[in-house]
Structures are given as C-alpha cells and as structure tokens.
Amino acid sequence: TNRWPLCAYEDGGRRADFCPATPGAFWPSTQGWTCRAYEAKGWCNKEQGASSQLGPTKNFPEKHCCACGGGATIEKGKVEIAAQKEAEEKRLCYRHTGGTCRLSGTCGDFRGPVSCISGMCMCEKGYCTDATGTCRRDVGVVVARVAPVSRQNPFFPGRQAKVKTAVCISGGGSRSLSAAVGQLRALQALGVMEKVDLLSSVSGGSWAASVYMFAKATPATLLGPPANLSDLTLARLEELPSPLGAVATTHTNGIIVNLLTSGVPLQMIWVSTIAKAVLEPFGLGSLDAYMAADERAVEAIRGDNPQLRSRAFLTPRPGRPRAFVMGGTVEAPDGYSAASRNVVSLQMSPDFSGSPFYPNGTVVSYSPTPGTSRPPLNDILLGGGLVETFAFGGEEPAEGQSGGDGVRLQAPLTPLSLARAVAISSAAFGAAASRAGVAGIAAGSKFDPQANLWPVTSPKHPGPRPAITYQLGDGSNLDNTGMIAALQRGASTLVALINNDEGLPAGGDLCARARQPGADLSALATRQFTEKFGYDGEAGPYGFYGHNQVFAKEELPPMICKLEQLRAAGKPLVLHRRLRTLENNWWGLQGGDMVDVVFVLLDRSSDFEARLPAETQAELRKGSDGRFSGFPNYRTVFQNTDLTAYTASQANLLAAFGEFAVMQNAKLFKELFQ
C-alpha cells in the first residue's frame, strides 16, 4: 500500500507537493506521499526512513527522496525538495476533462475548447481542465497584491479603505431585487447614491447591486421612471418592468433544465443559471471575464501580467459607489460540514476578495459530511486578508503569503468572474448541501460552487499554510444583510435595506412582549434585523447567525415598539437610530464606534395601498387568493410555479412600494447624506 487513504485527506488531498494527483482523474485520486511530505512529517530519520513507512510495496516516493529507501541520504532528499520548490510554480496541466465522446463523437459546449480524441474529451493545447471538467486557459504565474487584514492590522486595501457611508441590500431572491429597484430609484432621485462610498449586498441583493454597479446604462434606464401610484392599475402593472426589474420575471426552471440536459456538471448549474438569467441581458454573463476596480487598474494588472492582455475584464461604471462588496460564505472544505463554529464570510469585490480577519482570531475545525468516512480536520487557519480578485482562487504563494505588492502565485484556472461571484453570493443551498451525504458522497462536493482558498498569514499565525478546496455558499448563510461587511470597513452612516420574507407578527401588543424580561425578540421581527442585537433565535439548515451581534440587546425593545407604531399608523417601516457598536471577535470588530443606521423593512402599509387605484386595492385584499399573495413579503422561491420568477405585476408593485418607503422619508435620507 502507498498510504493513499491518509494522503487523500492531507489538506483536502489537493496539496500537490505532498500528495501528487493521478493525471486525468478527479479527486480523490492522489498517489501517496511525496518526498517533501516525508521530510516535513519527520518520516526520514537520520539516513534511514522510519521503518513503518518503508518497504518494497509501500509508499512509491521512497526510491526517489531523502532516506526513504534505496540507500539515499537525507541531503539528496533535500536537493530533490529544493528542485521541487523551484518547479512548484509550474502547474500540472491535465487535459482530460473526464468526459467521453465515444458514442456521439462530440463533447458538450460547456467544456470550452475541447477535442474528441480516442473517445475522450481532451482540452486543446494551452488549456487545462478545472474541477468541473471545463477547459480553461492556463495563464501560469501572476503577480498580484495580497493585503493582510486582521485585528492587528485592521486596514482594508484599495477602494475598500476609509469607508464612511454605505448602502446594504439584503438577500431575498427576486423579492429583494424587486424592492431594491424601487429603493435605489428613490435614493438615486434624492442624490444619496452619489454620496455613498460602499454598496454591500447579499444573495438576491447582489442580483440587483451587480447590475446597478456594472451595467453600461444610466441608473435612470436601469431602474425606470418614478412610479405614480394612482396610475398603477392592474393593466399598467402588467407592463414589462424596467430592465433591472425585468430580471425578477425571468423564468429559471427552463434554464436549469436546459443546462442539465446539455450535460453541464451539477457544480456549474447554479453559476450558469445566474449568469444567463441575471447578467447576460446586460452583457455581463461571461464566466471567464476577470474583475477589476476600473480601467486604470486593468492596465496596471496587465502591465504586471502581460499574459492577461487579451483577457476580458469587467469594471464598475463611473458614477457608482467607489466600493462594492458581494457577501458569500466559506462553508467548509470539500467533503466537510458547515457549522456555526467554522463558517466564515467570503467578501467578493472588483478589486480585492477573500476573508478579512481570522474568526475569533484563531483557527477552526471541521467534521466530515454525514454519510462519509473522512477524518476530522482540526486547527485550520482561514481568513486574515484579501487578494486581488483576478488572482483569487489559486494556490498559495511560495513567498509573500503574509502580504505584499508583488506576490507571485499560480493563477486560478477558474476566474472569480462577476457571474461566479453573484452566483456564490446567492447559492442558498450551500450550507445544507455541505451537511448532506450518502454512500460516501458529499452533496456539497457535487452541487456547491468551490474554490481554492488559503489564509493570509501573520506573525501570530505564521506560514506557510496550504490552499484547501472549499465549498462556497450564499452570504445569507452567515449575514443576510451585508451590514457587517460595511461595519468592518468603518462605515459610520449606513442604510440597511432588509427585504425580509415575513412582516411583523400579527395580533398582540408587540411592544409589551418586547419589554418582558427574557423575551425572545427574534420572534417579534425578522431575524435579519434582531440578530444584530444578539437575538438570533434558532439557526436553521441554511444559516448560522450566532456570531452576528454588533449592537447592545437593550437597544432592540424600543425599536420593536417604534416599528409597531409605524405599522399601526400605516407607515412604511423605516427607522433611524444612532447606535454604538460592540466588540465582535468573530468578525474582527473592535467596537465602540457610533454609527447612524437607517433600517428599512418590508411590511404592509395602508398609506401606500390607499394611494393605489381601487381595482388594485381590491386585488390586494384577496390575499393568498389574489395575484399579489404575500405582498410585500413575497416568497423567496416558488412564489409562483417557477423557482425564482415573479409576474410583472408582482415585481412592479413591489418596486413601487420600495420607492414609496424611501421617498416618504426623504428628509431623513437627505440629512444623513448631506
């Protein structure tokens, strides 16, 4: 035996200097320990290998290195290791995609530049297969900036530095997108967006924010004209929404079926669906285009990396907020389970991406996905900083893992494109899939988006630390508002657009209930709101919210009272508070800062409904029997028969309501962003 089972679990089985992969095969397919691993693990004792590791039928590297057989000396082994280190930047390029063309003679279009050779789908010269069997151009080693961000160095790089004002758009699928169309339309009209430093989004909020930030169209074109509520007859509501609003009406069931029948790997289905449904209408659907902060940054990247001169880059449009963060979640290594003790934020931006800070300032551990037989992974370092987005997802650098401006590292085969980032941010199934397995197969390994991640090291957590392949998921699995990313970057004025799926509870005196000693306030308003005050309630299969308290618990009861008063008066739920942040070690927040927060929540407003035409009001009164069932808290999925699609009427009415909520508080927004 060559100790393959143990090697397969070393750093996820993907550390090539310890466990070389079998060419043309998918993980787990390692061949056993390399000589570098022998020395690192102390299995070379003086001039003889440890007897338990040696023998003519054991461990194939023993004849090649250190003292692991053949009478070789440790010095010879060190020479072998040095030579391997010099060559470590030369990626093993596997051209076999794992696909077959024996019967049809053709390979799926999704595989990219591929040829049918001897019945096998092989990447063309210059292309290598990624983990999904897709051929990607190998651009080799790139030079990029690595930015440490920790409690000892809490400074963000590039455009993410010195943020003062932020708008945060929560998750919620097409509901959040539709509401955000109106909310952004109003904020744009009030002149607020031109004074916003950071747009932070999660899940469905990222659907709206990504198009708003990148599409080559004016905000007025994307968002449509202001809504005149008295004109919103049923016929008018059935008209096609604005270009961005129309995304909510795109049927994704058919897209998913077409992708499946085309043979697209399961791991690519969601990414490809989001690319086509959300971004392709705006020319932003490429899975291969890199991101950068602006054209000047693109030229700088290409200057350092001439091999990227022919590669496409997407950049945000001028006149939008200078910084943009899409929130995702690092669920767990491939084959392991996400849990509240180990999930970490993944923050994806045009300029830098990664996981700032170390969770609780330390390492995390993982249990294997149920139904599999992997050993636990303990003391894994994750986070600590960001890397330039065009280089995100590759192997750890041989030098400069603790940060630097000219770090050489192997470029990822699969770029963190805008489409991929938006899909990761909205992959709501990510956490649940990581925790489901059967017959030794982990669901997350098949369904979840994945990427190689490595920590940015520091004096407290020195390197080298290897890259590990992680399952990635929806930002709502951890923070479904995008607020904490804004607070990490120092925002002192922020708008939290919480486009929740449930309004305030009906019946009963919420104010009195909120003031009862020991009351669980997570039952009195959406958890997206209450968790920020330490009331996280029960964590479900899709989320872990116990680390998200950033404000004092005693601040919440009077806010619940105010929200109830607003609803009783028929007003939209828009609430401004000046709050002091608390220390939060999981997220790296030092606490003690005063911030102005405007919370905007979804719930029925009689003021809004009274301004609508009589026939539209009558339709709303039908409740679940009418065409606006659940308004404004539409379902995130299957509001209708499609997974994500709303009708034009539903999307238009919700956009009008989002606009109304902001415009009714125009004075507040203008004063805060003057």
Order of alpha helices (4+ residues) and beta strands (2+ residues): alpha-alpha-beta-beta-alpha-beta-beta-beta-beta-beta-beta-beta-alpha-beta-alpha-alpha-alpha-alpha-alpha-beta-alpha-beta-beta-beta-beta-beta-beta-beta-beta-alpha-alpha-beta-beta-alpha-beta-beta-alpha-beta-alpha-alpha-alpha-beta-beta-alpha-alpha-alpha-alpha
